[in-house]
Amino acid sequence: MLFLYDMALSIALLLALPYLLPKVLLGGHGLKERLGLWPRDIFGSVKSRPTLWIHAASVGEVNSLAAFLPSLRRRFPEQLFILSVTTRAGRERAAQLKGEIRRVFYLPIDLSFIVKRVLKIAKPQILLLAETELWPNLIWQARRRGTKVALINGRMSERSLSRYLVFKGLMSKTLACMEMICVQTEQDSQRFRVLGAESSRVKVTGNFKGDLLVDSQMRGERDLVRSSLGIPDGTKVLVAGSTRPGEEEKIAEAISGIMAGNDLFRAIVAPRHVKRAGKVTRIIRAKGLKVRRYSQLEGLSCISWNVLVVDNMGQLMRLYSTADVAFVGGSLLPYGGHNPLEPASYGIPVLFGPHMENCRKSARMLMETGGGMQVRDETQLQQAVSRIFCSDEERNRRGKAALKVVLKGQGSSERTAEALEEKLCS
């Protein structure tokens, strides 16, 4: 079965070579690490310590680890933590996790001979995979070496389940190699069991993102951040975060409509991928709005703007603190949505579109309590924002409800670390 998997992956890589080769030649893209070409002394003298390898695909998964790592360290104080990622953005974010992670590297291509080499060098005692990172060769080969494997912050969407079920035999045997599968919701638990996971190994521990929340001191920095951006007193602010292609036109239309009837209004648009900031700026400027890019404001907060486009990574959480209302992108079109609890943690109303498959439970809880609202299109987005801006009572009520949802979901990091200690150290 693994031989067939290796063959299929090798063929896929060969077919993708014309696309991948220019990227590799231009930017490196961590090719050596992805091929497992590590120096054997990569860890230096500290390699005498037992190793705990964590894998998180990209920025979202790495962000979640920021809350989890302190809890994990308390339970596994002797372990040397190393972290693999899949994307360049994930690696850049991982580099900011100072103190906990000894080494950050790109995940090796999941071919058996590459994975074997990396495992032989790293010699992990424990391998933790985040969310839906189910790599058969990595898991199988790690288990064969005696490494204890577990899934953390696991989730399984309906779409992912339908794809994995095509290879149910392979995935069932892969899940059987895992000591523990810690998942976010009961729905995730059910889907992993449908895929073949043993019920005794699946545990609902919640979502790490509930523990990422800013503390009261951060919420208190709202005025300071607004001042640094040159936002006048009394101005209402909409922050549209993690927007995706095809959505910015709709968001720009809504912003234009709100702006027409409100002089004391500003909008901040943060595309999911900052490399798209230039295109997003052009889309918004076409609506006749005064647009600036975030990088242009450094040291020049007096520059006036109607709409600010974020072109620096890692700024979105800080910018949510400026908002009176937030919109979570990736949801007006079928991208699956992004985490609505991030803006909710600032105690502000949260809006999102109909496509929140990746964060279904959080979206539902926010809607049930009144902290969140679902909008179908740009017209409803404009109407909802305008109404909330006009009512301090509704804005405060919805904001308090949103924060209450966030506070209720805290504790996942500790529950997961405790479950891992109980299962992996027994």
C-alpha positions as CSV (number, residue, x, y, z in Angstrom):
1,M,0.0,0.0,0.0
2,L,2.8,2.4,0.9
3,F,4.6,1.4,-2.3
4,L,1.6,2.4,-4.4
5,Y,1.4,5.7,-2.4
6,D,5.1,6.3,-3.1
7,M,4.6,5.6,-6.8
8,A,1.6,7.9,-7.1
9,L,3.4,10.7,-5.2
10,S,6.6,10.3,-7.4
11,I,4.5,10.5,-10.6
12,A,2.7,13.6,-9.3
13,L,6.0,15.3,-8.5
14,L,7.3,14.5,-12.0
15,L,4.2,16.0,-13.6
16,A,4.5,19.1,-11.4
17,L,8.2,19.5,-12.2
18,P,7.8,22.1,-15.0
19,Y,5.9,24.3,-12.6
20,L,8.1,23.7,-9.6
21,L,11.5,24.0,-11.2
22,P,11.4,27.8,-12.0
23,K,10.3,28.5,-8.4
24,V,13.1,26.4,-7.1
25,L,15.7,28.0,-9.3
26,L,14.5,31.5,-8.4
27,G,13.9,31.2,-4.7
28,G,15.2,28.0,-3.4
29,H,12.0,27.2,-1.6
30,G,13.9,25.0,0.9
31,L,14.6,22.3,-1.7
32,K,17.4,20.7,0.3
33,E,15.3,20.5,3.4
34,R,12.3,19.2,1.5
35,L,14.6,16.5,0.0
36,G,15.9,15.6,3.4
37,L,19.4,16.7,2.7
38,W,20.2,17.7,6.2
39,P,23.7,17.9,7.7
40,R,24.0,15.2,10.3
41,D,25.2,17.7,13.0
42,I,22.2,19.9,12.4
43,F,21.3,20.1,16.1
44,G,24.9,20.4,17.4
45,S,25.7,19.5,21.0
46,V,22.1,19.8,22.3
47,K,21.0,16.7,20.3
48,S,21.8,14.6,23.4
49,R,18.3,15.7,24.6
50,P,15.2,13.7,23.5
51,T,13.5,15.4,20.5
52,L,9.8,16.3,20.1
53,W,9.0,17.1,16.5
54,I,5.9,19.3,15.8
55,H,4.5,19.8,12.3
56,A,2.3,22.8,11.4
57,A,1.5,23.5,7.7
58,S,1.3,27.3,7.5
59,V,0.7,30.6,9.3
60,G,-2.7,29.6,10.8
61,E,-1.4,26.4,12.3
62,V,1.8,28.0,13.6
63,N,-0.2,30.8,15.2
64,S,-2.2,28.3,17.1
65,L,1.0,26.8,18.5
66,A,1.9,30.1,20.1
67,A,-0.7,29.3,22.7
68,F,0.0,25.6,23.0
69,L,3.8,25.5,23.3
70,P,4.0,26.9,26.9
71,S,1.5,24.2,28.0
72,L,3.5,21.6,26.2
73,R,6.8,22.7,27.7
74,R,5.4,22.4,31.2
75,R,4.4,18.8,30.5
76,F,7.6,17.9,28.5
77,P,10.4,20.0,30.1
78,E,13.3,17.8,28.9
79,Q,12.3,17.6,25.3
80,L,14.1,19.5,22.5
81,F,11.3,21.1,20.4
82,I,11.8,21.2,16.6
83,L,9.2,22.5,14.1
84,S,8.5,21.7,10.5
85,V,6.3,23.8,8.2
86,T,5.1,23.5,4.6
87,T,5.0,27.1,3.4
88,R,7.5,30.0,3.4
89,A,4.9,32.2,5.2
90,G,4.7,29.5,7.9
91,R,8.4,29.5,8.3
92,E,8.6,33.2,8.7
93,R,5.9,33.1,11.4
94,A,7.6,30.1,13.1
95,A,10.8,32.1,13.3
96,Q,9.0,34.4,15.7
97,L,8.3,31.6,18.2
98,K,11.4,32.4,20.2
99,G,12.5,30.4,23.2
100,E,10.5,27.3,22.6
101,I,11.6,26.0,19.2
102,R,15.2,24.9,18.7
103,R,15.0,24.5,14.9
104,V,12.5,25.3,12.1
105,F,12.7,23.5,8.8
106,Y,10.6,22.6,5.8
107,L,8.6,19.3,6.0
108,P,10.4,16.7,3.9
109,I,8.5,15.4,0.8
110,D,6.5,12.4,2.0
111,L,8.5,9.7,0.0
112,S,9.6,6.8,2.2
113,F,13.4,7.1,1.4
114,I,13.4,10.9,2.2
115,V,11.4,10.5,5.4
116,K,13.6,7.7,6.6
117,R,16.7,9.8,6.2
118,V,15.2,12.8,8.1
119,L,13.9,10.5,10.9
120,K,17.3,8.9,11.3
121,I,18.9,12.3,11.8
122,A,16.2,13.9,14.0
123,K,15.5,10.7,16.1
124,P,12.2,12.1,17.5
125,Q,10.8,10.5,20.6
126,I,7.5,12.1,19.9
127,L,5.9,13.4,16.6
128,L,2.9,15.8,16.9
129,L,1.0,16.7,13.7
130,A,-1.3,19.8,13.7
131,E,-4.9,19.9,12.4
132,T,-5.2,17.8,9.2
133,E,-1.5,17.1,8.5
134,L,-1.9,13.3,7.9
135,W,1.3,12.3,5.9
136,P,1.2,8.4,5.6
137,N,5.0,7.8,5.1
138,L,6.0,10.2,7.9
139,I,3.6,8.6,10.3
140,W,4.3,5.0,9.3
141,Q,8.1,5.4,9.3
142,A,8.1,7.3,12.6
143,R,6.0,4.6,14.2
144,R,8.4,1.9,12.8
145,R,11.2,3.6,14.6
146,G,9.4,3.6,17.9
147,T,8.3,7.2,17.8
148,K,5.0,8.0,19.5
149,V,2.8,9.9,17.1
150,A,-0.2,12.1,17.9
151,L,-2.5,14.6,16.2
152,I,-3.1,17.9,18.0
153,N,-5.9,20.5,17.4
154,G,-7.2,18.0,14.8
155,R,-10.1,18.9,12.5
156,M,-11.8,17.2,9.6
157,S,-14.1,19.1,7.3
158,E,-16.8,17.3,5.2
159,R,-14.8,18.0,2.1
160,S,-11.6,16.6,3.6
161,L,-13.4,13.5,4.8
162,S,-14.9,12.8,1.4
163,R,-11.4,13.0,-0.2
164,Y,-9.8,10.8,2.4
165,L,-12.5,8.2,2.1
166,V,-11.3,7.5,-1.4
167,F,-8.2,6.1,0.2
168,K,-9.9,4.8,3.4
169,G,-7.7,1.7,3.6
170,L,-4.5,3.7,3.6
171,M,-5.8,6.4,5.9
172,S,-7.3,3.8,8.4
173,K,-4.0,2.1,8.7
174,T,-2.2,5.5,9.0
175,L,-4.6,6.6,11.9
176,A,-3.9,3.2,13.6
177,C,-0.3,4.3,13.9
178,M,-1.3,7.2,16.1
179,E,-1.3,7.0,19.9
180,M,-3.7,9.9,20.3
181,I,-5.9,12.0,18.1
182,C,-6.9,15.3,19.9
183,V,-9.7,17.1,17.9
184,Q,-11.5,20.4,18.1
185,T,-15.1,19.3,18.1
186,E,-17.4,16.4,18.5
187,Q,-18.1,16.6,14.7
188,D,-14.4,16.2,14.0
189,S,-14.3,13.2,16.4
190,Q,-17.1,11.5,14.4
191,R,-15.4,12.1,11.1
192,F,-12.1,10.7,12.2
193,R,-13.9,7.6,13.5
194,V,-15.7,7.3,10.1
195,L,-12.2,7.3,8.5
196,G,-11.2,4.4,10.7
197,A,-9.7,5.9,13.9
198,E,-10.3,3.9,17.1
199,S,-12.8,5.6,19.4
200,S,-10.5,5.1,22.4
201,R,-7.8,7.1,20.8
202,V,-9.9,10.1,19.8
203,K,-10.4,12.9,22.4
204,V,-12.2,16.2,22.0
205,T,-10.0,18.9,23.6
206,G,-11.1,22.1,21.8
207,N,-9.4,24.6,19.6
208,F,-6.0,26.1,20.4
209,K,-7.2,29.4,18.8
210,G,-9.4,30.0,21.8
211,D,-6.3,30.3,23.9
212,L,-4.6,32.8,21.5
213,L,-6.7,35.6,22.8
214,V,-5.3,38.9,23.7
215,D,-5.4,39.9,27.4
216,S,-7.0,42.9,28.9
217,Q,-3.8,44.9,28.4
218,M,-3.9,44.3,24.7
219,R,-7.5,45.2,24.4
220,G,-6.7,48.4,26.3
221,E,-4.2,49.5,23.6
222,R,-6.9,50.3,21.1
223,D,-6.5,54.1,21.4
224,L,-2.7,53.8,21.1
225,V,-2.9,51.8,17.9
226,R,-5.6,54.0,16.3
227,S,-3.5,57.1,17.1
228,S,-0.5,55.5,15.4
229,L,-2.5,55.0,12.3
230,G,-3.8,58.5,12.2
231,I,-7.5,57.6,12.8
232,P,-9.4,60.7,14.1
233,D,-11.3,60.5,17.4
234,G,-14.9,59.5,17.0
235,T,-14.2,57.6,13.7
236,K,-15.8,54.2,13.2
237,V,-13.6,51.5,11.8
238,L,-14.3,48.3,9.9
239,V,-11.5,45.8,9.7
240,A,-11.9,43.1,6.9
241,G,-9.3,40.4,7.7
242,S,-8.0,37.5,5.7
243,T,-9.8,38.5,2.5
244,R,-9.4,36.3,-0.6
245,P,-9.5,36.8,-4.4
246,G,-12.9,37.7,-5.7
247,E,-14.0,39.0,-2.3
248,E,-12.2,42.3,-2.3
249,E,-14.4,43.7,-5.1
250,K,-17.5,42.9,-3.0
251,I,-15.9,44.4,0.1
252,A,-14.8,47.5,-1.8
253,E,-18.4,48.0,-3.0
254,A,-19.7,47.7,0.6
255,I,-17.0,50.2,1.9
256,S,-17.9,52.6,-0.9
257,G,-21.6,52.5,0.1
258,I,-20.9,53.0,3.8
259,M,-18.4,55.8,3.1
260,A,-21.1,57.7,1.0
261,G,-23.2,58.2,4.1
262,N,-20.5,58.5,6.8
263,D,-17.6,61.0,6.9
264,L,-16.3,59.5,10.1
265,F,-15.6,56.1,8.7
266,R,-12.4,54.2,7.9
267,A,-11.8,50.7,6.6
268,I,-8.7,48.4,6.9
269,V,-8.4,45.5,4.5
270,A,-5.9,42.8,5.2
271,P,-5.6,40.2,2.3
272,R,-4.9,36.7,3.5
273,H,-1.7,36.8,1.4
274,V,0.1,40.1,1.6
275,K,1.8,39.7,-1.8
276,R,-1.7,40.5,-3.2
277,A,-1.7,43.9,-1.5
278,G,-0.9,45.8,-4.7
279,K,-3.8,44.2,-6.6
280,V,-6.2,44.8,-3.7
281,T,-5.1,48.5,-3.5
282,R,-6.0,48.9,-7.2
283,I,-9.4,47.2,-6.7
284,I,-10.3,49.6,-3.9
285,R,-8.9,52.7,-5.6
286,A,-11.1,51.9,-8.7
287,K,-14.0,52.8,-6.4
288,G,-12.7,56.3,-6.0
289,L,-11.6,55.8,-2.4
290,K,-8.4,57.3,-0.9
291,V,-6.2,54.2,-0.3
292,R,-2.9,53.8,1.4
293,R,-0.8,50.8,2.1
294,Y,0.2,50.0,5.6
295,S,3.9,50.2,5.0
296,Q,3.4,53.8,3.8
297,L,2.3,55.0,7.2
298,E,5.5,54.1,9.1
299,G,6.5,57.3,10.8
300,L,3.9,59.3,8.8
301,S,0.7,58.8,10.8
302,C,-0.6,62.2,9.7
303,I,-1.2,60.9,6.2
304,S,-4.9,60.8,5.5
305,W,-6.7,57.8,4.1
306,N,-10.1,56.3,3.8
307,V,-9.0,52.7,3.3
308,L,-5.8,51.1,4.5
309,V,-4.5,47.9,2.8
310,V,-2.2,45.8,4.9
311,D,1.0,44.7,3.2
312,N,3.0,43.5,6.2
313,M,2.7,40.1,7.7
314,G,1.7,39.5,11.3
315,Q,-0.3,42.7,11.8
316,L,-3.9,41.5,11.6
317,M,-4.4,40.7,15.3
318,R,-3.0,44.1,16.3
319,L,-5.2,45.9,13.7
320,Y,-8.4,44.1,14.9
321,S,-8.0,46.1,18.1
322,T,-8.8,49.3,16.2
323,A,-12.1,48.0,14.9
324,D,-15.7,48.8,15.9
325,V,-16.9,46.0,13.6
326,A,-14.9,43.1,11.9
327,F,-15.5,41.1,8.8
328,V,-13.8,37.7,8.5
329,G,-12.8,36.9,4.9
330,G,-12.6,33.7,2.9
331,S,-16.3,33.4,3.6
332,L,-18.3,35.4,0.9
333,L,-16.9,32.9,-1.6
334,P,-16.3,29.1,-1.0
335,Y,-12.9,29.3,0.6
336,G,-14.1,27.8,3.9
337,G,-13.7,30.9,6.1
338,H,-11.1,31.9,8.7
339,N,-11.1,32.1,12.4
340,P,-13.8,34.5,13.7
341,L,-12.6,34.2,17.3
342,E,-9.6,36.4,16.6
343,P,-11.6,39.7,16.2
344,A,-14.2,38.4,18.8
345,S,-11.4,38.4,21.4
346,Y,-11.4,42.2,21.2
347,G,-15.0,42.3,22.2
348,I,-16.3,43.6,18.9
349,P,-19.2,42.3,16.6
350,V,-18.0,39.9,14.0
351,L,-19.5,39.5,10.5
352,F,-18.8,36.7,8.0
353,G,-20.2,35.3,4.8
354,P,-22.1,32.0,4.3
355,H,-18.9,29.9,3.7
356,M,-17.5,29.1,7.1
357,E,-17.0,25.4,6.7
358,N,-13.5,25.5,8.3
359,C,-14.8,27.3,11.4
360,R,-18.4,26.1,11.5
361,K,-18.6,25.6,15.3
362,S,-17.1,29.1,16.2
363,A,-19.4,30.8,13.6
364,R,-22.5,29.0,14.9
365,M,-21.7,29.9,18.6
366,L,-21.2,33.5,17.7
367,M,-24.5,33.7,15.8
368,E,-26.4,31.9,18.5
369,T,-25.2,34.4,21.1
370,G,-25.6,37.5,18.9
371,G,-21.8,38.2,18.8
372,G,-21.6,37.3,15.2
373,M,-23.8,37.8,12.1
374,Q,-23.8,36.1,8.7
375,V,-24.1,38.2,5.6
376,R,-24.9,36.8,2.2
377,D,-23.3,39.4,-0.1
378,E,-21.9,43.0,-0.3
379,T,-25.3,44.5,0.1
380,Q,-26.0,42.8,3.4
381,L,-22.4,43.6,4.5
382,Q,-23.0,47.3,3.9
383,Q,-26.4,47.2,5.6
384,A,-25.1,45.3,8.7
385,V,-22.0,47.5,9.2
386,S,-24.0,50.8,8.7
387,R,-26.7,49.7,11.3
388,I,-24.1,48.6,13.9
389,F,-22.2,51.9,13.4
390,C,-25.4,53.8,14.1
391,S,-26.3,52.0,17.4
392,D,-23.9,52.1,20.3
393,E,-26.3,49.8,22.2
394,E,-26.2,47.0,19.5
395,R,-22.5,47.3,19.0
396,N,-21.7,47.0,22.7
397,R,-24.2,44.2,23.2
398,R,-22.9,42.2,20.3
399,G,-19.3,42.8,21.3
400,K,-19.8,41.6,24.8
401,A,-21.5,38.4,23.4
402,A,-18.6,37.8,21.1
403,L,-16.0,38.1,23.9
404,K,-18.1,35.7,26.1
405,V,-17.9,33.0,23.4
406,V,-14.1,33.4,23.2
407,L,-13.6,33.2,27.0
408,K,-15.8,30.1,27.1
409,G,-13.6,28.3,24.6
410,Q,-10.3,28.7,26.5
411,G,-8.3,25.9,28.0
412,S,-7.7,23.7,24.9
413,S,-4.0,23.9,25.1
414,E,-3.9,22.7,28.7
415,R,-6.4,19.9,28.0
416,T,-4.4,18.7,25.0
417,A,-1.0,18.8,26.8
418,E,-2.5,16.9,29.7
419,A,-4.0,14.3,27.4
420,L,-0.6,13.9,25.6
421,E,1.3,13.5,28.9
422,E,-1.1,10.9,30.1
423,K,-1.0,8.9,26.8
424,L,2.6,9.3,25.6
425,C,4.4,9.1,29.0
426,S,2.6,6.1,30.4
